[in-house]
Amino acid sequence: MRTLPLLAALTLAAAAVLPCAAPAGADGDSVRLDIGEAPGGHVRAEARWAGDRAPVVDGLDGTLAATAPDGRSAGPWRLVGLPDRPGTYTTREALPSGHWRISVGCSQPARGRGVRELDVDGRAFTEGPVAPQLAVPLGAVASGAAHETTDEATTWAAIGTAAAAVLLVATGLWMRRRPPW
């Protein structure tokens, strides 16, 4: 009857592994959207997980809309990722100069919303080309960008998973060598 204690020990060891093996994307249940600068009228929004503030680098499905005090409105426009700034999103369209109340929202990978009043200078951005950076499809932030950043939570999850796997194997070997009960 050695099989029953061995199965019980392996089940307990597997239960220890499961909490450590949570996907790296499970950073929280909501996205925090902070509205920042607007070079050349292209408003930028930084998307971070509300729980650990890690950047949201994949699968953001979001929009931007704006209203001015004089009744003008713009959007909703789709947010696209900036390849050189992981977790930062903007629009292909540019707001004209003026004072705007800007709201951004997303539904994927989790719900999020941000609102801010901002003075926009819609003149051409002179520090570098904007259009080529905006030609990146949604969710396709520069292929290596997501892998270049390693947040602390992901590192600890990997260490925990490795330790639990070692514990599982050691428990199995120990139970196999013990005399029957």
C-alpha positions as CSV (number, residue, x, y, z in Angstrom):
1,M,0.0,0.0,0.0
2,R,2.9,2.4,-0.7
3,T,1.0,4.0,-3.5
4,L,-1.5,5.9,-1.4
5,P,1.1,7.8,0.8
6,L,3.1,8.6,-2.4
7,L,0.0,9.9,-4.2
8,A,-0.9,12.0,-1.1
9,A,2.6,13.5,-0.9
10,L,2.7,14.3,-4.6
11,T,-0.8,15.9,-4.5
12,L,0.3,18.1,-1.6
13,A,3.5,19.1,-3.5
14,A,1.5,19.9,-6.6
15,A,-0.8,22.1,-4.6
16,A,2.2,24.0,-3.4
17,V,3.3,24.5,-7.0
18,L,0.0,25.9,-8.4
19,P,-0.1,29.3,-6.6
20,C,3.5,30.0,-7.8
21,A,2.6,29.2,-11.4
22,A,0.2,32.1,-11.9
23,P,0.7,33.7,-15.3
24,A,2.9,36.8,-15.4
25,G,0.0,38.8,-16.9
26,A,-2.1,38.3,-13.9
27,D,-0.9,41.6,-12.3
28,G,-4.3,42.8,-11.2
29,D,-7.9,43.1,-12.1
30,S,-7.8,46.6,-13.6
31,V,-5.6,48.8,-15.7
32,R,-4.6,52.3,-14.6
33,L,-4.4,54.8,-17.4
34,D,-2.4,58.0,-16.8
35,I,-2.6,60.7,-19.4
36,G,0.7,62.5,-20.1
37,E,2.2,64.8,-22.7
38,A,0.8,65.5,-26.2
39,P,3.7,66.1,-28.6
40,G,2.4,67.4,-31.9
41,G,-1.2,66.9,-30.6
42,H,-0.7,63.1,-30.1
43,V,-1.8,62.5,-26.5
44,R,0.1,59.8,-24.7
45,A,-1.4,57.5,-22.1
46,E,0.6,55.2,-19.8
47,A,-1.1,51.9,-19.1
48,R,-0.1,50.1,-15.9
49,W,-1.6,47.3,-13.9
50,A,-3.3,48.7,-10.9
51,G,-2.0,46.0,-8.6
52,D,1.8,46.2,-9.1
53,R,2.2,49.2,-11.6
54,A,3.9,46.9,-14.2
55,P,3.4,48.3,-17.7
56,V,0.6,46.8,-19.9
57,V,2.6,45.8,-23.0
58,D,0.3,43.4,-24.8
59,G,-3.4,43.3,-25.9
60,L,-4.5,46.8,-24.9
61,D,-7.8,47.6,-26.6
62,G,-8.4,51.2,-25.8
63,T,-9.7,54.5,-27.1
64,L,-9.3,58.2,-26.5
65,A,-11.9,60.9,-26.7
66,A,-11.6,64.6,-26.1
67,T,-13.9,67.6,-25.6
68,A,-13.1,71.3,-25.6
69,P,-14.8,74.0,-23.5
70,D,-16.0,75.6,-26.8
71,G,-18.0,72.5,-27.7
72,R,-15.5,70.9,-30.1
73,S,-15.0,67.1,-29.7
74,A,-12.6,64.5,-31.1
75,G,-12.6,60.8,-31.1
76,P,-13.1,58.2,-30.1
77,W,-9.8,57.2,-31.6
78,R,-8.0,53.9,-31.1
79,L,-4.9,53.7,-28.9
80,V,-1.7,52.3,-30.4
81,G,1.5,51.3,-28.7
82,L,4.7,53.3,-29.0
83,P,7.5,50.8,-29.8
84,D,10.2,52.6,-28.0
85,R,8.2,53.1,-24.7
86,P,6.6,49.9,-23.4
87,G,3.2,50.5,-21.8
88,T,2.8,53.9,-23.5
89,Y,0.0,54.4,-26.0
90,T,-1.1,57.2,-28.3
91,T,-3.3,57.8,-31.3
92,R,-2.6,58.1,-35.0
93,E,-4.8,61.2,-35.0
94,A,-3.6,64.5,-33.5
95,L,-5.7,66.9,-31.5
96,P,-5.7,70.6,-32.6
97,S,-4.2,73.2,-30.3
98,G,-6.4,74.2,-27.4
99,H,-7.6,73.2,-23.9
100,W,-9.1,69.7,-23.9
101,R,-10.8,67.4,-21.4
102,I,-9.3,64.0,-22.4
103,S,-10.6,60.6,-21.4
104,V,-9.1,57.3,-22.2
105,G,-10.5,53.9,-21.5
106,C,-9.8,50.2,-22.2
107,S,-11.7,47.0,-22.1
108,Q,-8.8,44.5,-22.7
109,P,-6.8,43.0,-21.1
110,A,-8.8,44.4,-18.2
111,R,-11.0,47.5,-17.7
112,G,-9.3,50.9,-17.1
113,R,-10.1,54.6,-17.4
114,G,-8.3,57.9,-17.1
115,V,-9.4,61.5,-17.4
116,R,-7.3,64.7,-17.5
117,E,-7.6,68.3,-18.7
118,L,-4.7,69.2,-20.9
119,D,-3.4,72.1,-22.9
120,V,-2.4,70.8,-26.3
121,D,0.0,72.4,-28.7
122,G,-1.1,70.9,-32.0
123,R,1.9,72.2,-34.0
124,A,4.2,69.7,-35.7
125,F,6.4,67.8,-33.3
126,T,10.0,68.8,-34.1
127,E,12.0,66.4,-31.9
128,G,11.7,63.5,-34.3
129,P,9.4,61.6,-36.6
130,V,6.0,60.7,-35.0
131,A,4.2,59.0,-37.9
132,P,6.6,56.0,-38.3
133,Q,6.3,55.2,-34.6
134,L,2.5,55.2,-34.8
135,A,2.4,52.7,-37.6
136,V,2.6,49.8,-35.2
137,P,-0.6,47.7,-35.0
138,L,-2.4,47.5,-31.7
139,G,-0.9,44.9,-29.4
140,A,2.3,44.7,-31.5
141,V,4.6,46.8,-29.3
142,A,8.1,46.3,-30.7
143,S,8.7,42.6,-30.7
144,G,11.6,42.6,-28.2
145,A,10.3,45.4,-26.0
146,A,8.1,43.2,-23.8
147,H,11.0,40.7,-23.3
148,E,13.5,43.4,-22.4
149,T,11.7,44.4,-19.3
150,T,11.5,42.1,-16.3
151,D,9.3,43.2,-13.4
152,E,10.0,42.0,-9.9
153,A,6.7,40.0,-9.6
154,T,7.6,37.9,-12.7
155,T,11.0,37.2,-11.3
156,W,9.7,36.1,-7.9
157,A,7.0,33.9,-9.6
158,A,9.7,32.1,-11.6
159,I,11.8,31.5,-8.5
160,G,8.8,30.2,-6.6
161,T,7.8,27.9,-9.4
162,A,11.3,26.5,-9.7
163,A,11.5,25.9,-5.9
164,A,8.1,24.2,-5.8
165,A,9.2,21.9,-8.7
166,V,12.3,20.9,-6.8
167,L,10.2,20.3,-3.7
168,L,7.8,18.1,-5.8
169,V,10.6,16.0,-7.2
170,A,12.4,15.6,-3.9
171,T,9.2,14.6,-2.1
172,G,8.5,11.9,-4.8
173,L,12.0,10.5,-4.5
174,W,11.9,10.6,-0.7
175,M,8.5,8.8,-0.6
176,R,9.8,6.2,-3.1
177,R,12.8,5.2,-0.9
178,R,10.9,5.1,2.4
179,P,9.9,1.7,3.7
180,P,6.1,1.0,3.5
181,W,4.0,2.2,6.4
